[in-house]
Amino acid sequence: MPKPASAEKQENENPEDEIIAYELARKQREISIAEFFEKNRHLLGFDNKRKALLTAIKEAVDNSLDACEEAGILPEIKVEVVEMGEERFRVSITDNGPGIVKEQIPNIFAKLLYGSKFHSLKQARGQQGIGISAAVLYGQLTTGKPARILSRISPTKPAYYYELHINTSTNSPEIVKEEERADCEFEHGTRVEIDLEASYQKGDQSVDEYLKQTAIINPHATIIYITPKAEQFIFARVVNELPPPAKEIKPHPYGVELGYLMKMLRNAEEKTLQSFLTNEFSRVGASTAKEICERAALLPNTKPSSLDRTAAEKLLRAIRETKILSPPTDCLSPIGAKNLENGLRKEINAEFYTSTSRPPSVYRGNPFIVECAFAYGGDLPADKPVTLLRFANRVPLLYQQGACATTKAVVSTNWRAYGISQSQGAMPVGPLVIALHLASVWAPFTSEAKEAIAHYPEILREMKLALQECGRELARYIGKKHRVHDELKKKSYIEKYLPHIALAISEILGLSEEQEKELEEAIKDILEKSRHIESLQDEGAEAEIEGERLGISGNVEDELESEGFEENEDETPKTSKRRKRASALNSEESDAESDYLKGGSDEE
């Protein structure tokens, strides 16, 4: 039987299609991570020359601070920038940390995605194992010169010196030079030198500003900075104690997604599902694990590696339906409200400071803490937008302010209630510096460059509450300042016009000089008493509205009503405004603070 014409045509076309398919297949090859970032260095913060200088220094300083803190050493870091030619700089960062063992030096500095923090659930500046090796890669691409590393772990041990390149095809270190050095000026620590193409400028996004903000958020560190102009700046420590060390924790069940849970089940070494749940997750004890198994309709003695996708999905649903205690917070190392305020006092000349540290909260199973500090008045400009200092895990964030959760939290706060002017949807305007710090085991950055914090609702809520707490303290101070100003103004009026009034009355009534003085004193006493009573009434009304500020517990609106500040026909516009402001404060905060952690009960 003859074949249809269409079938013959299809057979004739098949050989040609196969050739094309094989040609396409031959073009496919694996891409190393180093090759990827070689072509996409903007993802790591090296998208322009000014930013490249800042990013290289930032990555090295972050590593130095982390190393010192993990070793229990108060950090002392020297940053030197030397101009080698037109748009060519050499950056040198030296620390007094524990040093690096010889075998690890090449991989740490010349291999991307190599580090100790990616799989560790505890607060740290570095997270991905990319930072310092990306700086080495950028220097290699722009100057062709190797990075130079000198490290020593003990006064009794020699120092080791390396010159390193990165093999971008294999993402592996190439050792250009290696030697042992007996003469080293430091007893322990590490120095890294990188030549790179860059530009140096002062300003809000400069190396100078980064190091200043690093000193604010790390008041326990001393930073010595030598600029390309050979100017030396010393940011001395103001705190002689290290922050509490962060402890590593296991992942929390609420933060696990289906694919990751399936991977954990496949790789599980435990014999039973119950032991898997108690050993692999935090805040899961025997009774909680049993409850999860019952909800999932799975036997507690089921072998974890035998569960398929359907069973894993049932297990995940059961986890989310079970009340589990929030993760422990000893994995966090907040700077502390007082220390953050001290850091701000050291670098910002203002007339009023306040700070707060919020209770721990959770997003996607990851614990976090928000800290906030204000500096107001003094030398700060009153006609410009407030200065926002953004920090994540004690690292300044200088770029992408508009994309950051901290900016959204500031803009969405009603600053007029705290005595600061603000246009709708804009940054407030006034002589104010706001420092907002997020401490988390996994800070949710918007990109690998770690320049902005993602907009998680839980994080935004805590940031806004921290801003409100400091805002109430600020409003109280501004209110006091205005009252003092008004009192002095009224007093000056009394002193200026009272003698003329007394003289006029004396002439009308024909009083003697002595009677005129008595009349002047009497009128003055009456006016002073009236002014004092009005001042007390203003203070009392404001104190009721600001009950949270003064440490008064309970419903602010109820306290006002108990004192007679009820809405009625005789209520003055001023009193009505206070009452409405109290109501707004109460409704704004009571909902947000009531359920910041999803609680549960277990024997843990």
LONU-460721 format. One record per residue: residue in three letters; x, y, z of N, C-alpha, C, O in turn. Coordinates in steps of 0.2 Angstrom, whole numbers, plus 5000, padded with zeros to 4 digits. Layout:
BEGIN
AlaXYZXYZXYZXYZ/...
***
This chain:
BEGIN
Met500449945000500050005000500450065000500950075004/Pro500450114995500850174995500750215001500150225003/Lys501250245003501250295009500950365007501050385001/Pro500550395011500350465010500850505009501450505011/Ala500750555004501250605003501550645009502050665009/Ser501050655014501250695020501750655024502250685027/Ala501650585024502150545028502850545024503350545028/Glu502850535017503450545014503850605015504450605016/Lys503450665015503750725016504050735023504650755024/Gln503750705028503950705035504650665036505050685039/Glu504650605033505250565033505850595030506450595032/Asn505750635024506250665021506550725025507150745025/Glu506150755029506350815033506650795040507050835043/Asn506550735042506850705049507650715049507850735054/Pro507950685044508750695045508950765046509450775050/Glu508750805042508950875043508750905050509150945053/Asp508150885052508050905059508450875064508650915069/Glu508650815063509150785068509750815068510150825073/Ile510050835062510650875062510650935066511150955070/Ile510150975065510051035069510051025076510351065080/Ala509650975078509650955085510350945088510450965094/Tyr510650905085511350885087511850945087512250945092/Glu511750985082512151045082512051095088512451115092/Leu511351095090511151135096511451105102511651135107/Ala511451035102511651005108512351015110512551015115/Arg512751015104513451025105513651095108514151095111/Lys513251145107513351205109513251215117513451265120/Gln512851165119512651175127513251155131513651105129/Arg513351195136513951175141513751215148513451255148/Glu514051185152514051205159514351275160514951285157/Ile514051325164514351385165514551395172514151375177/Ser515151405174515351415181515151475184514951525180/Ile515051475190514751535194515251595193514951655193/Ala515851585192516351635192516251665185516351725184/Glu516151625179516051655173515351695173515351745169/Phe514851675176514251705176514351775179514151825176/Phe514651785185514751845188515351885185515351955185/Glu515751855181516251895177515851935172516051995170/Lys515251915169514851955164514351995167514052035164/Asn514151975174513652005177513852035184513552025189/Arg514352075184514652095190514252155193514252165199/His513752185189513352235192512852195197512652235202/Leu512752135197512352105202512652095209512352095214/Leu513352105209513652105215513852175218514252185223/Gly513652225214513752295217514352325213514652375216/Phe514652295208515152325204514952355197515252345192/Asp514352395197514152415191514352485189514252505183/Asn514752525194515052585192515752595196515752555201/Lys516152635194516852635197516852665204517152645208/Arg516352715205516352735212516052685217516352675222/Lys515552655215515252595219515652545220515652505225/Ala516152525215516552475215517052475221517252435224/Leu517352545222517752555227517452545234517752515238/Leu516852565235516452555241516352485242516452455248/Thr516152445237515952375238516552335240516452295244/Ala517152345237517752305238517952315245518052265249/Ile517852375248518052395255517552365260517752335265/Lys516952375258516352345262516452275263516352245269/Glu516552235258516652165258517152145263517152095267/Ala517752175262518352155267518252175274518352135278/Val517952235275517752255282517252215285517352195291/Asp516752195281516252145284516552085287516452055292/Asn517052055282517351995284517752005290517851955295/Ser518152055291518552075297518152075303518352045308/Leu517652115303517152125309516852055311516852035317/Asp516652015306516351945308516951905311516751875316/Ala517551905308518051865311518251885318518351835322/Cys518351945319518451975326517951955331518151925337/Glu517351965329516751945334516751875336516651855341/Glu516851835331516751765332517351735336517251685340/Ala517951775336518551755340518451785347518951775351/Gly517951825348517951865354518451925355518651935361/Ile518651955349519152005349518852075348518452075343/Leu518952125352518752185350519052215343519652215343/Pro518652225338518952235332519352305331519152355334/Glu519952305328520252355326520552355319520952305317/Ile520252395315520252385307520552445304520352505306/Lys521052435300521352485296521252485289521352435286/Val520952535286520752545279521152595276521152655278/Glu521552575271521952625267521752625260521752565257/Val521652685257521552685250522052725247522152785248/Val522452695242523052735239522852745231522652695228/Glu522952805229522852815222523452795218524052825219/Met523452745213524052725210524052755203524652755200/Gly523552785200523552825194522852845192522452845197/Glu522752865186522052885184521552825185521652775181/Glu521152835189520552785190520852715192520552665191/Arg521452715195521752655198521852665205522252715207/Phe521652615209521752625217521952555219521852505217/Arg522352565225522452505229522152505236522252555239/Val521752465237521352465244521752405248521852355246/Ser521852425254522152385259521752385266521652435269/Ile521552325268521152315274521552265279521652215277/Thr521752295285522052255290521652245296521352295298/Asp521552185299521252175305521652145310522152115308/Asn521352145316521752105322521352045324521352025329/Gly521052015319520651955320521051885321521651895322/Pro520751835321521151765323521551745317521951695318/Gly521551775311521951745306521551695302521051665304/Ile521851665297521651615293522151565292522751575290/Val521951495293522451445292522651445285522251455280/Lys523251415284523651425277523151385272523151415266/Glu522951325273522551295268521951325265521751315260/Gln521651365270520951395268521051465264520551485261/Ile521651495264521751565261521551565254521151605252/Pro521751515250521651525242520851515241520551555237/Asn520551465244519851455243519351515246518951535242/Ile519551545251519151605254519151665250518651695249/Phe519751675247519851735243519751725235519751775232/Ala519851665233519851655226519351605223519551565218/Lys518851595227518351545225517651575227517451585233/Leu517151585222516551605223516051555226516151495225/Leu515651575231515151525234515551485238515351425239/Tyr516051505242516451465247516451505253516651565254/Gly516151475258516151505265515851465270515651405269/Ser515751495276515551455282514851475284514551445289/Lys514551525281513951555283513251535280512751555282/Phe513351515274512751505269512251455273511651465273/His512551395275512151345278512051355286511751315289/Ser512251405289512251425296511651465297511651525295/Leu511251445302510651495303510851525310510651515315/Lys511251585309511351625314511551695311511751695305/Gln511451745315511551815312512351825310512751815315/Ala512451845304513151865302513051915297512551925293/Arg513651955296513652005290513651965283513251985279/Gly514051925282514151885276513651825276513451805282/Gln513351815270512851755270513051705264512851645265/Gln513251735259513251695253513951665251513951615246/Gly514451685254515151665252515351695245515751655241/Ile515151755243515251785237515751845238516151855234/Gly515551885243515851955244516551965242516751995237/Ile517051945246517751955245518051925239518451955236/Ser517751865237518051835231517751875225518151875220/Ala517151905225516951955220517352015219517452035214/Ala517652045225518052095225518752075221518952115217/Val518952025223519551995220519451985212519952005208/Leu518951955210518751945203518752015200518952025194/Tyr518352065203518352135199519052165199519152195193/Gly519452155204520152185203520552155197520952185194/Gln520452085197520752045192520552065185520952075180/Leu519852075184519552095178519852165175519952175169/Thr519852215180519952285178520752305178520952345175/Thr521152265182521852285182522352225180522852235178/Gly522052165180522452105178522952085184523352035183/Lys522952115189523352105195523052055200522452055201/Pro523452015203523251965208523052005215523352055216/Ala522651975219522551995225523051975230523351915229/Arg523252015235523851995239523551985246523252035249/Ile523651935249523451915256523951895261524451855259/Leu523951925267524451905272524051895278523651935280/Ser524151835281523851815287524251775292524651735290/Arg524051785298524451755303523951735309523551775311/Ile524051675312523551645317523851655324523451645329/Ser524451665325524751665331525451695331525851695326/Pro525651725337526351755337526851705337527451715335/Thr526751645338527251585338527251555331527651505330/Lys526851575327526751545320526951595315526951655316/Pro527251575309527451615304526751645300526251615301/Ala526851695297526351725293526351695286526951675283/Tyr525851695282525851665275525551715270525051745272/Tyr525951725265525851775260525651735253525951695251/Tyr525051765250524851735244524651785239524451845241/Glu524851775233524551815227524051765223524351715221/Leu523451795222522951745220522551775214522451835214/His522451735209521951745204521351695204521451645208/Ile520851715201520251665200520251635193520251675188/Asn520251565193520151535186519351535185518951495188/Thr519151585181518351585180518051525176517451515177/Ser518451495173518151435169517951375174517551345173/Thr518351375179518251315184518051345191517951305196/Asn518051405192517951435199518351405204518151385209/Ser519051415203519551385207520051435208520251475203/Pro520451435214521051485214521651465210521751405210/Glu521951515208522651505205523151545209523051605210/Ile523651505211524151535216524651565212525051525209/Val524751625211525251655208525951655212526451645209/Lys525851665218526451665223526251645230525651665232/Glu526651605233526551585240527251585243527751555241/Glu527251615249527851615253527651615261527151645263/Glu528151595265528051595272528551655274529051665272/Arg528251695279528551755281528651755289528151755292/Ala529251765291529351765298529251835301529051845307/Asp529451885297529351955299528651985297528551995291/Cys528251985302527552015301527452065307527552045312/Glu527152125305527052175310526452165315526452195320/Phe526052115313525452095318525552025321525751985317/Glu525352015327525351955330524851905327524951845327/His524251925326523751885323523251935319523151995321/Gly523051905313522551945309522651935302523051885300/Thr522351975298522351965291522452035287522052085289/Arg522852035282522852095277522652075270522952025268/Val522252105267522052095260522152165256521952215258/Glu522552155250522652215246522352195239522552145236/Ile522052245236521752235229521852295225521652345227/Asp522152285219522152345215521552335210521352285208/Leu521252395209520552395205520452465202520752515203/Glu520052455196519852515193519252545196518752515197/Ala519352615199518852645203518852715202519352745199/Ser518452755206518452825206518252845214517852805217/Tyr518552895216518452915223518152985223518353025221/Gln517552985227517153045228516953045235516752995238/Lys516853105238516553115244515753115243515553125237/Gly515353105248514653115248514253065252514553025255/Asp513653055250513153015254513352935253513152895257/Gln513652925247513752855245514452845244514652805239/Ser514852875248515552865247515852815253515552795257/Val516552805252516852755257516852795263516752765269/Asp516952865263516952895270516352895274516352875280/Glu515752895270515152895273514952815276514752805281/Tyr515252765272515152695274515452685280515252655285/Leu516152705281516552695287516252735293516252705298/Lys515952795292515652825297515052795300514952785306/Gln514652765295514052735297514252665300513852635305/Thr514752635298514952565301515152585308515052535312/Ala515452635309515652655316515052665321515052655327/Ile514552695318513952705322513652645324513452635329/Ile513552595319513152535320513652475324513352425326/Asn514252495324514752445327515152485332515752495331/Pro514852515338515252555342515752525346516152555350/His515852455346516352415349516952415345517452385347/Ala516952435339517552435334517852495334517552555334/Thr518552495333518952555331519152545324519452495321/Ile519052595320519152595313519652655311519552715312/Ile520252635308520752685306520652695298520752645295/Tyr520552755296520452765289520952815286520952865288/Ile521252795281521752835277521452845270521452795266/Thr521352905268521052925262521552925256522152925258/Pro521352925250521752935244522153005245522753015242/Lys521953055249522253115250522753115256523053165258/Ala522853055258523253045264523053075271523453085275/Glu522353085271522053115277521953045282521652995279/Gln522053055288521853005293521253015297521253075300/Phe520752975297520252975302520252915306520252865304/Ile520052935313520052875318519352875321519152925324/Phe518952825320518352815323518452765329518452705328/Ala518552795335518652755341518052725343517552755343/Arg518152665346517652635349517352665356517752705359/Val516752665357516452695363516152645367515852655373/Val516152585365515852525369516452475370516752455364/Asn516652455376517152405376516952335377517352295380/Glu516352315375516052255376515852235369515552275365/Leu515952165367515652145361514952125362514652115367/Pro514552135356513852115356513852035358514251995357/Pro513252015361513151945363513251895357512951915352/Pro513651845357513751805352513151765349512751745353/Ala513051765343512451725340512651655340513151635338/Lys512051615342512151545342511751515336511251535334/Glu512051465333511751435327511151395329511151355334/Ile510551395325509951355327509751315321510051325315/Lys509351275322509051225316508451265313508151315316/Pro508351255307507751285304507151275307506951225310/His506651325307506051325310505551295305505551305299/Pro505051245307504651215303504251265298504051255293/Tyr504051325301503551365298503951405292503651425287/Gly504651395292504951425286505151385281505551395276/Val504951315281505151265276504651265270504051265272/Glu504851255264504451245258504451175256504951135258/Leu503951155252503951085250504551055247504751005249/Gly504851095242505451065239506051055244506351005243/Tyr506151105248506651095253506451035258506950995260/Leu505851025260505650975264505750905261505950865264/Met505650905255505750835251506450825251506650765252/Lys506850875250507650865250507850835257508250795257/Met507550875262507750845269507550775270507950735273/Leu506950755268506750695269507150635265507350585268/Arg507350655259507750615255508450595259508750545258/Asn508750655261509450645264509350625272509950625275/Ala508850615275508750605282509150545284509050485280/Glu509450545289509750485292509350455298509550395300/Glu508850485300508450465305508050405303507850395297/Lys507850355308507550295306506750305306506450275302/Thr506550355310505850365310505650445309506050485309/Leu505050455307504750525305504750565311504950625311/Gln504650535317504550575323505250595325505350655327/Ser505750555325506450575327506750625321507150675323/Phe506550625315506750665310506450735312506850785311/Leu505850745314505550805315505850835321505950895322/Thr506050795327506350825333507050845332507250885335/Asn507450805327508150815327508250875321508850905322/Glu507850885316508050925311507750995311507951045308/Phe507251005316506951065317506951095324507051055328/Ser506951165324506951195331506251195333505751205329/Arg506151195340505551205343505051145342504451155343/Val505251085340504851025339505050975344505650945343/Gly504650955349504850905353504450845352504050845347/Ala504450795356504150725355503350735354503050705349/Ser503050775358502350775358502050825352501550805348/Thr502450875350502350915344502450875338502050875333/Ala502950835338503050785332502550735331502350725325/Lys502250705337501750665336501150695334500750665330/Glu500950755336500350795334500450805326499950795323/Ile501050825324501050835316500950775313500650775307/Cys501250715315501150655311500350635311500150605306/Glu500050645317499350625317498950675312498450645309/Arg499050735312498750785307498850765300498450765296/Ala499450735299499650715292499450645290499550625285/Ala499150605295498950535294499550495292499450455288/Leu500050505296500650465294500950435301500850465306/Leu501150375301501450345307502050375309502450385305/Pro502150385316502750415318503350375317503950405316/Asn503250305316503850265315504050255307504450215305/Thr503650295303503850295296504550315294504750365297/Lys504850275289505550295287505450365283505150365278/Pro505850415285505750485282505950475274505550505270/Ser506450445272506650435266506150395261506250405255/Ser505650365264505250325260504650375258504150345254/Leu504550435260503950475259504050505252504550525250/Asp503450495248503450525242503250605242503050625247/Arg503150635236502950705236502250715239502150765243/Thr501750665238501050675241501150675248500850715252/Ala501550625251501550625258501950685261501750705267/Ala502450705258502750765260502350825260502350865264/Glu501850835255501450885255500950885261500750935264/Lys500750825262500250815268500650835275500350865279/Leu501250815275501650835281501750905282501650935287/Leu501850945276501951015276501351045278501351095282/Arg500751025276500151055278499951045285499751085289/Ala500150985288500050975295500551015299500351035305/Ile501151025297501551075301501251145301501351175307/Arg500951165296500751235296500051235300499851295302/Glu499751185301499151185305499251175312498851185317/Thr499851155314500051145321500351205324500751235321/Lys500151215330500451275334501151255337501251205340/Ile501651295334502351275336502651345339502551395337/Leu503051335344503351395347503751425342504051395338/Ser503851495343504251535338504951515339505151485345/Pro505451525334506151505335506451535341506251595342/Pro506951505343507351545349507751605346507851605340/Thr507851655350508151715348508851725350509151775348/Asp509151675353509951675354510351665348510951675348/Cys510051655342510351655336510451725333510851735328/Leu510151775337510251845335510751885339510851865345/Ser511051935337511551975340511452045339511752085336/Pro510852075342510752145341511252195344511552165349/Ile511252255342511752295344511552325351511952345355/Gly510952325352510652355359510452425358510852465355/Ala509852445360509652515360510152565362510252615359/Lys510352555368510852605371511452605367511752665366/Asn511752555365512352555361512252585354512652625352/Leu511652575351511552605345511452685346511752725342/Glu511152705351511152775353511852805354511952865352/Asn512252765358512952795359513352805352513652845352/Gly513252755348513552765341513352825338513752855334/Leu512652835338512352895335512652965338512853005335/Arg512652965345512953015348513653035346513853095346/Lys514052975345514752985344514853025337515353065336/Glu514453015332514553035325514053095323514253135319/Ile513553105327513053155325512953205331512753185336/Asn513053265329512953315334512253345334512053385330/Ala511853325339511153345340511053365347511453355351/Glu510453385348510253405355509753355358509653355365/Phe509553305355509053255358509153185354509253185348/Tyr509253135359509353065356508853025360508653035365/Thr508552975356508152925359508252855355508452855349/Ser508152795358508252735354507752685357507452695363/Thr507652635353507252575356507452515352507752515347/Ser507352455355507452385352506752345353506552335359/Arg506552325348505852295348505952225350506452195350/Pro505452195353505452115354505552075348505352105342/Pro505852015349505951975343505251965339504751955342/Ser505351955332504751935328505051885323505651865323/Val504551865319504751805314504451825307503851845307/Tyr504851805302504551805295504851745292505451725292/Arg504351705289504551645286504951595290505351565288/Gly504751595296505151555301505851575303506151545307/Asn506051635301506651665302506551725308506251775306/Pro506851715314506851765319507251835317507751825313/Phe506951885319507251955318507052005323506551995326/Ile507552055324507452105328507552175325507952175321/Val507052225326507152285323507352335329507052335334/Glu507952375327508152425332508152495329508252505323/Cys507952545333507952615330508252665335508152655341/Ala508452715332508752775336508652835332508652835326/Phe508552895336508452955333508953005335509152995341/Ala509153055331509553115333509153175331509053175325/Tyr509053225335508653275333508953345335509253355340/Gly508853395330509053465332509853475331510153435327/Gly510153515335510853525335511053555328510753605326/Asp511553525325511853555319511453525312511653545307/Leu510953485313510553455308510153515304509853555307/Pro510153505298509753555294508953545295508753495295/Ala508553605296507853595297507453595291506853585291/Asp507753615285507353625279507453575274507253585268/Lys507753515276507953465271507553405274507453395280/Pro507453355269507253285271507653255277508253265277/Val507353215281507753185287508253135284508153115278/Thr508753125287509253075285509153015288509053005294/Leu509052965283508952895285509552855284509852845279/Leu509752825290510352775290510052705290509752685295/Arg510152665285509852595285510452545286510952555284/Phe510252495291510752445292510452375292509852375294/Ala510752325290510552255291511152215294511652215291/Asn511052185299511552145302512252185303512752155302/Arg512152245306512652295308513052315302513652325302/Val512752315296513052335290512652395287512052385286/Pro513052445285512652505282512452485275512752455271/Leu511852515273511552505266511552575263511152615265/Leu511952585258512052655255511652665249511552715246/Tyr511452605245511152615239510452585239510252555243/Gln510052605234509352585233508952595239508552555241/Gln508952655241508552675247507852675245507452655249/Gly507652695239506952695237506652625237506052615237/Ala507052575236506752505235506752465242506552405242/Cys507052505247507152465254506452475258506152525258/Ala506352415262505852415267505852475272505352495274/Thr506452495274506552545279506252605276505952645280/Thr506352625270506152685267505352685267505052735268/Lys505052625265504352625265504052635272503552665273/Ala504352605277504152615284504152685286503652705289/Val504652715284504752785286504152835283503852875286/Val504152825276503652865272502952845274502552895274/Ser502752785276502052765278501852785285501352785287/Thr502352815289502252835296501952905296502252955292/Asn501452925300501252995301501653035305501553035311/Trp502153075302502653105306502353175309502553205313/Arg501753195306501453255308501253245315501253295319/Ala501053185317500853175324501353185329501253185335/Tyr502053185327502653185331502953255330503553255333/Gly502653295327502953365327503453375321503853425321/Ile503453325316503853335310503453345304502953305303/Ser503553395300503153405294503353355289503853325288/Gln502753335285502853285280502253295274501753305276/Ser502453295268501953295263501753215262502153175263/Gln501153215259500853145258501353105253501553125248/Gly501553045256501952995252502653015251502952995246/Ala502853065255503553085254503953075261503653065266/Met504653085261505053085267504853145271504753195268/Pro504853135278504753195282505353245281505853225279/Val505153305283505653355283505753385290505353405293/Gly506453395291506553415298507353395300507653365297/Pro507553425306508253415308508253345312508353345318/Leu508253295308508153225311508553175307508553175301/Val508953135311509253075308508953015311508853005317/Ile508752965307508452905309508852845307509052845302/Ala509052805312509452745311508952685312508752675318/Leu508952645307508452585308508952525306509252525301/His508952475311509352415310508952355310508552345315/Leu509052305306508752245305509252195307509752185304/Ala509152155312509552095314509152035313508652025316/Ser509451985309509051925307509551875305510151885303/Val509351805306509751755304509851755296510351725294/Trp509351775293509351785286509051845283508451845282/Ala509451895283509151965281508951955273509351935269/Pro508251975272508051965265508152025260507752065260/Phe508752015258508952065253508652065246508452005244/Thr508552115243508252115236508752085230508452065225/Ser509352085232509852055227510452035230510552045236/Glu510952005226511551975229511952035231512452025235/Ala511852095229512252155231512152175238512452215241/Lys511552155241511352165248511352245249511652265253/Glu510952275245510852345245510152375248510152425250/Ala509652325248509052345251508652285254508852225252/Ile508252295258507852245262507152235259506852285257/Ala506952175258506352155254505752175259505852185265/His505152185256504552215259504152165262503652155260/Tyr504452125267504052075270503552115275503752155279/Pro502852095275502452135280502652135287502552185291/Glu502952075289503152065297503652115298503652145303/Ile504152125293504752165295504452245294504652285298/Leu504052255290503752325289503452345295503452405298/Arg503052295298502652315304503052335310502952375313/Glu503552285311504052305317504452365316504552405321/Met504652385310504952445308504552505310504752555313/Lys503952495308503452555309503352565317503352615319/Leu503252505320503152515328503752545331503752585336/Ala504352525329504952555332505052625330505252665335/Leu504852645324504852725323504352755327504452815329/Gln503752725328503252755332503452765340503352815343/Glu503852715342504052715349504552775350504452815354/Cys505052785345505452835345505152905344505352955347/Gly504652905339504252965338503952995343503853055344/Arg503652955348503252975354503753015358503553065361/Glu504352985359504853015363505053085360505153135364/Leu505153085354505353145350504753195351504853255352/Ala504153175350503553225351503553255358503353315359/Arg503653215363503653235370504253295370504053345374/Tyr504853285368505353335368505153395364505253445367/Ile504953385358504753445354504153485358504153545358/Gly503653445361503153485365503453525371503253575372/Lys503953495374504253525380504553595377504553645380/Lys504953585372505353635369504853695367505053755368/His504353675364503853735362503553765368503453825368/Arg503353725373503053755379503553805383503353855385/Val504253785383504753825386504753895382504853945384/His504753885375504853945371504253995372504254055372/Asp503653965372503054005373503054035380502854095380/Glu503254005385503254035392503754095392503554145395/Leu504354085389504854135388504554195384504654255386/Lys504154185379503854235375503354275379503354335379/Lys502954235383502354265387502754305392502454365394/Lys503254275395503554315401503854385398503854435402/Ser504154375392504454435390503954495388504054555389/Tyr503354475386502754515385502554555392502454615392/Ile502554515397502354535403502854585406502654645408/Glu503454575405504054615407504054685403504254735406/Lys503854675397503954735392503354775393503454845393/Tyr502754755394502154795394501854815400501454855401/Leu501954765405501654775412501754845415501354875418/Pro502454875415502554935418502154995415501855035418/His502054985408501655035405500855035407500555085408/Ile500654975408499954965410499854985417499355025418/Ala500254975421500254995428500255075429499955105432/Leu500655105424500755175424500055205422499855255425/Ala499755175417499155205414498655205419498255255420/Ile498555145423498055135428498155185433497655215436/Ser498855195435498955235441498755305439498555345444/Glu498855325433498755395431497955405431497755465433/Ile497555355429496855365429496555365436496155405437/Leu496855325440496555325447496955365452496755375458/Gly497455405450497855445454498155415460498155435465/Leu498555355458498855315463499555345465499855385460/Ser499855335471500455355472500955305469500855255466/Glu501655325469502155285466502155215470502255165466/Glu502155215476502155155480501555105478501555045477/Gln500955135477500355105475500455075468500155025467/Glu500755115464500855095457501255035457501154985453/Lys501855025461502254965461501854905464501954855461/Glu501454915469501054865472500554835466500454775466/Leu500254885463499754865457500154825452499854775450/Glu500754845450501154805445501254735447501254695444/Glu501454735454501654665457500954625457501054565455/Ala500454655458499754615459499554585452499454525451/Ile499654635447499454615440499954555438499754505434/Lys500554565439501054515437500954445440500954395437/Asp500754445447500554385450499954345447500054285446/Ile499454385445498854365442499054325435498854275434/Leu499454365431499654345425500054275425500054235421/Glu500554275430500954225431500654155433500754105430/Lys500154165437499754115440499254085434499254025433/Ser499054135430498654105424499054075419498854025416/Arg499654095418500054065413500253995416500353945412/His500453995422500653925425500053875425500253815423/Ile499453895426498853845426498753825419498653765418/Glu498853865414498753845407499353795405499153755401/Ser499953815407500453765406500353695409500553645405/Leu500153695415499953635418499453595414499553535414/Gln498953625412498453595408498653565402498453505400/Asp499053605398499353575392499853515393499753465390/Glu500253515399500653465400500253405402500353345400/Gly499753415406499253355408498953325402498953265402/Ala498653365398498353335392498853295387498653245385/Glu499453325386499953295382500153225386500253175382/Ala500253225392500453165396499953115395500153055394/Glu499353125395498853075394498853045387498752985386/Ile498953095382498953075375499553025374499552985370/Glu500153045378500753005377500852955382501452955385/Gly500352925384500452875390500952825389501352805393/Glu501052805382501552755381502252775382502652745384/Arg502352845380502952875381503152875388503752865390/Leu502652895393502852905400502852835404502952835410/Gly502752785400502752715403502152695406502152655411/Ile501552735405500952715407500652665403500652665397/Ser500352605406500052555403499352565402499052605405/Gly499052525397498352535396498152565390498552595386/Asn497452575389497252605383497252685384496952715389/Val497652715379497752785380497052825380496952875383/Glu496652805375495952835374495552835381495252885383/Asp495552775384495152765390495452815396495052845399/Glu496152815396496352865401496152935400496052975405/Leu496152955394495953025393495253035395495053085398/Glu494752985393494052995395493952995402493553025405/Ser494352955406494352955413494453015416494253035422/Glu494853055413495053125415494553185413494753235414/Gly494053165410493553205407493653235400493353285398/Phe494153205397494253225390493753195385493953155381/Glu493153205386492653165382492353215376492353275377/Glu492153185371491953225365491253255367490753215368/Asn491153315367490453345369490353415365490853435362/Glu489853445366489653505363490153565365490353605361/Asp490353555371490853615374491553605372491953645374/Glu491753545369492453525368492753575363492453595358/Thr493353605365493653655361494053615355494153555356/Pro494153645350494553615344495153585346495353535344/Lys495553625351496153595353496153535357496553485356/Thr495653525361495553465365495253415361495453355362/Ser494853425356494553375352495153345347495153285346/Lys495653395345496153365342496653315346496853265343/Arg496753335352497053295357496753225357497053165357/Arg496053225358495753165359495753115353495853055354/Lys495653145347495653115341496353085340496453025338/Arg496953115342497553095341497753035346498052985344/Ala497453035352497452985356497152925354497452865354/Ser496552925351496252875348496652845342496652785341/Ala496952885338497352865332497952825335498052765332/Leu498252845340498852815343498652745345499052695344/Asn498052745349497852675352497752625346497952565347/Ser497352645341497152595336497652575332497752525329/Glu498152625331498752605327499252555330499552515326/Glu499252555336499752515339499452445343499852395343/Ser498852455345498652395349498552335345498752275347/Asp498352335338498252285334498952255332499052195332/Ala499452295331500152275328500552245333500852195332/Glu500452265340500852235345500552175348500952135352/Ser499952155346499652105350499852035348499851985352/Asp500052025342500151955340500851955335500751925330/Tyr501351975338501951975334502351915333502751905328/Leu502151865337502451795337501851745337501351755340/Lys501851695332501351645333501551595338502051555337/Gly501251595343501351555349501151485349500751465344/Gly501351445353501051375354501251345361501551385365/Ser501151285362501351255368501651185367501351145362/Asp502151175370502551105370502951105376503051145380/Glu503251045377503651035383504251065382504651075387/Glu504451095376505051125376505051195379505551235379/
***
